[in-house]
Amino acid sequence: MPKDTKERIIAACENSVRNIAISKTDNDGYTDHVFNAERIKPKNRLIRSISAVAACAVIAGSIGTTGYLINRSGKVPTADIEETTEAAACMSCPFGDFGTYDFTVSHGQDSEKVKYEGETRDKIVEFLNSFNWGEEVPADDIPEEVLEEKDFDMYAVQWIKDDIVYNVAVFDMGYASYCEIPEHLDEGEAAGVSNVKIFRIDYEAFDKGMREIIGDDTDDNTITPELCEKSPFTDLLATDYEISPYTLDYQTPSQEQRDQLAELFESQTWYEFDGTVNYYGWAVQPNRNNLTIKYTEGATVTYISADFRNTACIYSATYDGDTIVDDDWRFYKCEDMNFGVKICDMFGTSIPDSFRCSEDVPVEMEEEADAPVTSVFEDLSNKDNDITLNKYVNYNWEEEKLTDEQIDKLKKYFETHELKNEDIVPDMWRGYGSKEFCESFGNNFIMISGDNTFKDLSFSNDRQFIAVHYDTYGKHGFDTKIYKLHDADQLDFLYEILG
């Protein structure tokens, strides 16, 4: 292979990794949130970057160990390199038994490492150990067009032991590479990479098997609203409602205001979308950021709420006493980016000029979905996390660790009661930590904290809801999602310790 070709491939990999490190690092160096994953600190991110460079260099057949080069057979001279014990641990797999490694998985050139736990990890181990890794091939047998390819898909599996990073990279060109890298190797340095091996594999089979376990992470993550045949607000706006037009109190609108508001809603073309994914913190109590319309009929309370732009929702809840027995939450968008502003003008609500959009501003309809909250069960199962009870006593915070028995009871509950978007409810308490929130949820909560996790769990006094306050590590700061709580009788022990 021409020397300049090898250098171009390695240089492209280095530039790609360097760009990833710059664009992904934020909020004190932590990465963006990943589903069912731990966030990787900068030090470990650098190891991933080094490994990506090394993997590309391996495919180019251009690196060895302290001056040793891959020979024509594609193998490092056995007289100078000791046989790796990691690769000899499992007879059916050339890389050893993955069940004994604390490994991470990444998919794609620009992706972060994911450390899977529990059943998902077990399935990955079984798949990797039983996969047909083919036969080892000489590096010089790899076609030139493969080496020239820059737009490729790949998986990387890594683990660290005794200051050595073990890296298995699987490429959609039909090759897998294995190498061992000193943990503290400088980025882009290839001299310390050892035990380089290349295998010819069936990438389609590997990709299919991994997707069946970890999901299709290349799916389009865009939320696209669907056209409504008619306005969903018509019937509600014909009722005897009360309104808070971006103010802190309800008022009774005049008939002229009712007619104008109904006409404005009717003049729009509406599109429905799943807003609980991104708009879980939406408030349905009077506040300065939302229009709030409230209508009560018997045991059912229905709200219309809209922001300053082009998004509105309808939330309806039916009560048995103080308990919600049925609810429904739907979100809509229109094509007028000043829809909410026009309502402010209609009711004389003063807003800053900066809230007003110019006529040529693009209409925001589609948007990227936020990542879901990581599994509470997996957070509780992570032995590196601290699980504590936090109590507010005599104007001071007191913290005590939960016992193993208490943690096991919590794990047992969340193993069968995973939090789901369909159970999310809007903010009916004027925000996390507000007076109204504390009256409903109390001052005490469970905290799950660790290097890659920060999550507070608050449980409502009426046993209807659980509030999850968590760090999004740079995406939104701290967010709060409130879910309906099911089978709360299984949490009697928890309410006893919460007090």
Solvent accessible surface area in square Angstrom, and as a share of the most:
residue,aa,sasa,rsa
1,M,79,0.35
2,P,73,0.46
3,K,151,0.64
4,D,77,0.40
5,T,5,0.03
6,K,51,0.22
7,E,89,0.40
8,R,109,0.40
9,I,25,0.13
10,I,34,0.17
11,A,45,0.35
12,A,37,0.29
13,C,14,0.08
14,E,39,0.17
15,N,79,0.41
16,S,37,0.24
17,V,5,0.03
18,R,114,0.41
19,N,95,0.49
20,I,16,0.08
21,A,34,0.26
22,I,127,0.65
23,S,86,0.56
24,K,63,0.27
25,T,57,0.33
26,D,52,0.27
27,N,66,0.34
28,D,131,0.68
29,G,11,0.11
30,Y,48,0.18
31,T,1,0.01
32,D,49,0.25
33,H,25,0.11
34,V,33,0.19
35,F,105,0.44
36,N,25,0.13
37,A,16,0.12
38,E,40,0.18
39,R,16,0.06
40,I,9,0.05
41,K,74,0.31
42,P,67,0.42
43,K,118,0.50
44,N,53,0.27
45,R,13,0.05
46,L,78,0.39
47,I,6,0.03
48,R,15,0.05
49,S,5,0.04
50,I,3,0.02
51,S,1,0.01
52,A,18,0.14
53,V,7,0.04
54,A,5,0.04
55,A,1,0.01
56,C,11,0.07
57,A,1,0.01
58,V,0,0.00
59,I,8,0.04
60,A,0,0.00
61,G,19,0.18
62,S,27,0.18
63,I,6,0.03
64,G,6,0.06
65,T,18,0.10
66,T,102,0.60
67,G,66,0.64
68,Y,76,0.29
69,L,124,0.62
70,I,25,0.13
71,N,70,0.36
72,R,191,0.70
73,S,55,0.36
74,G,1,0.01
75,K,98,0.41
76,V,15,0.08
77,P,45,0.29
78,T,117,0.68
79,A,100,0.77
80,D,75,0.39
81,I,30,0.15
82,E,155,0.70
83,E,126,0.57
84,T,12,0.07
85,T,113,0.66
86,E,13,0.06
87,A,11,0.08
88,A,62,0.48
89,A,67,0.52
90,C,26,0.15
91,M,192,0.86
92,S,82,0.53
93,C,2,0.01
94,P,44,0.28
95,F,1,0.00
96,G,0,0.00
97,D,42,0.22
98,F,0,0.00
99,G,35,0.34
100,T,98,0.57
101,Y,12,0.05
102,D,92,0.48
103,F,4,0.02
104,T,17,0.10
105,V,3,0.02
106,S,6,0.04
107,H,16,0.07
108,G,18,0.18
109,Q,57,0.25
110,D,85,0.44
111,S,29,0.19
112,E,19,0.08
113,K,12,0.05
114,V,14,0.08
115,K,41,0.17
116,Y,23,0.09
117,E,50,0.22
118,G,41,0.40
119,E,123,0.55
120,T,29,0.17
121,R,49,0.18
122,D,90,0.46
123,K,99,0.42
124,I,0,0.00
125,V,19,0.11
126,E,123,0.55
127,F,39,0.16
128,L,0,0.00
129,N,26,0.13
130,S,86,0.55
131,F,20,0.08
132,N,118,0.61
133,W,7,0.03
134,G,40,0.38
135,E,138,0.62
136,E,56,0.25
137,V,28,0.16
138,P,36,0.23
139,A,6,0.04
140,D,79,0.41
141,D,95,0.49
142,I,8,0.04
143,P,53,0.33
144,E,74,0.33
145,E,125,0.56
146,V,21,0.12
147,L,6,0.03
148,E,71,0.32
149,E,72,0.32
150,K,139,0.59
151,D,128,0.66
152,F,26,0.11
153,D,38,0.20
154,M,13,0.06
155,Y,1,0.00
156,A,11,0.09
157,V,0,0.00
158,Q,8,0.03
159,W,6,0.02
160,I,71,0.36
161,K,104,0.44
162,D,119,0.62
163,D,86,0.44
164,I,50,0.26
165,V,0,0.00
166,Y,20,0.08
167,N,1,0.01
168,V,0,0.00
169,A,0,0.00
170,V,0,0.00
171,F,1,0.01
172,D,56,0.29
173,M,36,0.16
174,G,6,0.06
175,Y,10,0.04
176,A,0,0.00
177,S,0,0.00
178,Y,1,0.00
179,C,0,0.00
180,E,17,0.07
181,I,2,0.01
182,P,45,0.28
183,E,20,0.09
184,H,132,0.59
185,L,15,0.08
186,D,97,0.50
187,E,67,0.30
188,G,21,0.21
189,E,77,0.34
190,A,33,0.26
191,A,56,0.44
192,G,17,0.17
193,V,1,0.00
194,S,21,0.14
195,N,18,0.09
196,V,2,0.01
197,K,45,0.19
198,I,1,0.00
199,F,12,0.05
200,R,117,0.43
201,I,14,0.07
202,D,82,0.43
203,Y,25,0.09
204,E,140,0.63
205,A,44,0.34
206,F,0,0.00
207,D,23,0.12
208,K,130,0.55
209,G,10,0.10
210,M,0,0.00
211,R,60,0.22
212,E,124,0.55
213,I,39,0.20
214,I,30,0.15
215,G,33,0.31
216,D,61,0.31
217,D,86,0.44
218,T,86,0.50
219,D,90,0.46
220,D,121,0.63
221,N,80,0.41
222,T,40,0.23
223,I,20,0.10
224,T,77,0.45
225,P,14,0.09
226,E,131,0.59
227,L,117,0.58
228,C,27,0.16
229,E,181,0.81
230,K,165,0.70
231,S,13,0.08
232,P,39,0.25
233,F,0,0.00
234,T,63,0.37
235,D,115,0.59
236,L,31,0.15
237,L,12,0.06
238,A,89,0.69
239,T,32,0.19
240,D,118,0.61
241,Y,6,0.02
242,E,65,0.29
243,I,0,0.00
244,S,0,0.00
245,P,2,0.01
246,Y,3,0.01
247,T,36,0.21
248,L,84,0.42
249,D,104,0.54
250,Y,61,0.23
251,Q,73,0.32
252,T,111,0.65
253,P,6,0.04
254,S,56,0.36
255,Q,121,0.54
256,E,118,0.53
257,Q,42,0.19
258,R,36,0.13
259,D,79,0.41
260,Q,72,0.32
261,L,0,0.00
262,A,31,0.24
263,E,122,0.54
264,L,22,0.11
265,F,0,0.00
266,E,85,0.38
267,S,78,0.50
268,Q,31,0.14
269,T,64,0.37
270,W,5,0.02
271,Y,41,0.15
272,E,54,0.24
273,F,14,0.06
274,D,81,0.42
275,G,1,0.01
276,T,17,0.10
277,V,24,0.14
278,N,30,0.15
279,Y,49,0.19
280,Y,17,0.07
281,G,48,0.46
282,W,18,0.06
283,A,19,0.15
284,V,0,0.00
285,Q,45,0.20
286,P,5,0.03
287,N,27,0.14
288,R,151,0.55
289,N,98,0.50
290,N,14,0.07
291,L,0,0.00
292,T,0,0.00
293,I,3,0.02
294,K,53,0.23
295,Y,50,0.19
296,T,75,0.43
297,E,115,0.52
298,G,76,0.73
299,A,54,0.42
300,T,39,0.23
301,V,22,0.13
302,T,16,0.09
303,Y,14,0.06
304,I,2,0.01
305,S,0,0.00
306,A,0,0.00
307,D,32,0.17
308,F,26,0.11
309,R,73,0.27
310,N,3,0.02
311,T,4,0.02
312,A,0,0.00
313,C,0,0.00
314,I,24,0.12
315,Y,0,0.00
316,S,28,0.18
317,A,1,0.01
318,T,41,0.24
319,Y,63,0.24
320,D,99,0.52
321,G,65,0.62
322,D,122,0.63
323,T,64,0.37
324,I,21,0.11
325,V,92,0.53
326,D,93,0.48
327,D,32,0.17
328,D,65,0.34
329,W,31,0.11
330,R,114,0.42
331,F,1,0.00
332,Y,9,0.03
333,K,7,0.03
334,C,0,0.00
335,E,89,0.40
336,D,27,0.14
337,M,11,0.05
338,N,30,0.15
339,F,1,0.00
340,G,0,0.00
341,V,4,0.02
342,K,91,0.39
343,I,0,0.00
344,C,0,0.00
345,D,77,0.40
346,M,45,0.20
347,F,25,0.11
348,G,67,0.64
349,T,23,0.13
350,S,109,0.71
351,I,22,0.11
352,P,72,0.46
353,D,117,0.61
354,S,94,0.60
355,F,67,0.28
356,R,102,0.37
357,C,24,0.14
358,S,67,0.43
359,E,184,0.82
360,D,124,0.64
361,V,49,0.28
362,P,105,0.66
363,V,68,0.39
364,E,104,0.47
365,M,38,0.17
366,E,103,0.46
367,E,43,0.19
368,E,108,0.48
369,A,14,0.11
370,D,23,0.12
371,A,36,0.28
372,P,61,0.38
373,V,19,0.11
374,T,17,0.10
375,S,14,0.09
376,V,1,0.00
377,F,48,0.20
378,E,31,0.14
379,D,13,0.07
380,L,7,0.03
381,S,39,0.25
382,N,38,0.19
383,K,193,0.82
384,D,118,0.61
385,N,16,0.08
386,D,65,0.34
387,I,10,0.05
388,T,6,0.03
389,L,5,0.03
390,N,11,0.06
391,K,57,0.24
392,Y,87,0.33
393,V,54,0.31
394,N,123,0.63
395,Y,190,0.72
396,N,97,0.50
397,W,141,0.50
398,E,95,0.42
399,E,118,0.53
400,E,105,0.47
401,K,145,0.61
402,L,13,0.06
403,T,76,0.44
404,D,114,0.59
405,E,113,0.51
406,Q,43,0.19
407,I,31,0.16
408,D,81,0.42
409,K,85,0.36
410,L,0,0.00
411,K,52,0.22
412,K,154,0.65
413,Y,8,0.03
414,F,1,0.00
415,E,109,0.49
416,T,103,0.60
417,H,32,0.14
418,E,70,0.32
419,L,35,0.17
420,K,109,0.46
421,N,54,0.28
422,E,134,0.60
423,D,19,0.10
424,I,6,0.03
425,V,1,0.00
426,P,1,0.00
427,D,19,0.10
428,M,30,0.13
429,W,22,0.08
430,R,109,0.40
431,G,25,0.24
432,Y,73,0.28
433,G,47,0.46
434,S,26,0.17
435,K,154,0.65
436,E,63,0.28
437,F,8,0.03
438,C,43,0.26
439,E,113,0.51
440,S,37,0.24
441,F,5,0.02
442,G,26,0.25
443,N,73,0.37
444,N,32,0.17
445,F,27,0.11
446,I,0,0.00
447,M,33,0.15
448,I,0,0.00
449,S,27,0.17
450,G,31,0.30
451,D,91,0.47
452,N,24,0.12
453,T,15,0.09
454,F,67,0.28
455,K,5,0.02
456,D,9,0.05
457,L,0,0.00
458,S,5,0.03
459,F,3,0.01
460,S,2,0.01
461,N,93,0.48
462,D,79,0.41
463,R,89,0.33
464,Q,21,0.09
465,F,10,0.04
466,I,0,0.00
467,A,0,0.00
468,V,0,0.00
469,H,32,0.14
470,Y,15,0.06
471,D,19,0.10
472,T,8,0.05
473,Y,13,0.05
474,G,34,0.32
475,K,96,0.41
476,H,96,0.43
477,G,33,0.32
478,F,102,0.42
479,D,22,0.12
480,T,28,0.16
481,K,3,0.01
482,I,10,0.05
483,Y,6,0.02
484,K,50,0.21
485,L,18,0.09
486,H,88,0.39
487,D,74,0.38
488,A,14,0.11
489,D,101,0.52
490,Q,95,0.42
491,L,0,0.00
492,D,65,0.34
493,F,33,0.14
494,L,0,0.00
495,Y,30,0.11
496,E,136,0.61
497,I,36,0.18
498,L,11,0.05
499,G,93,0.90
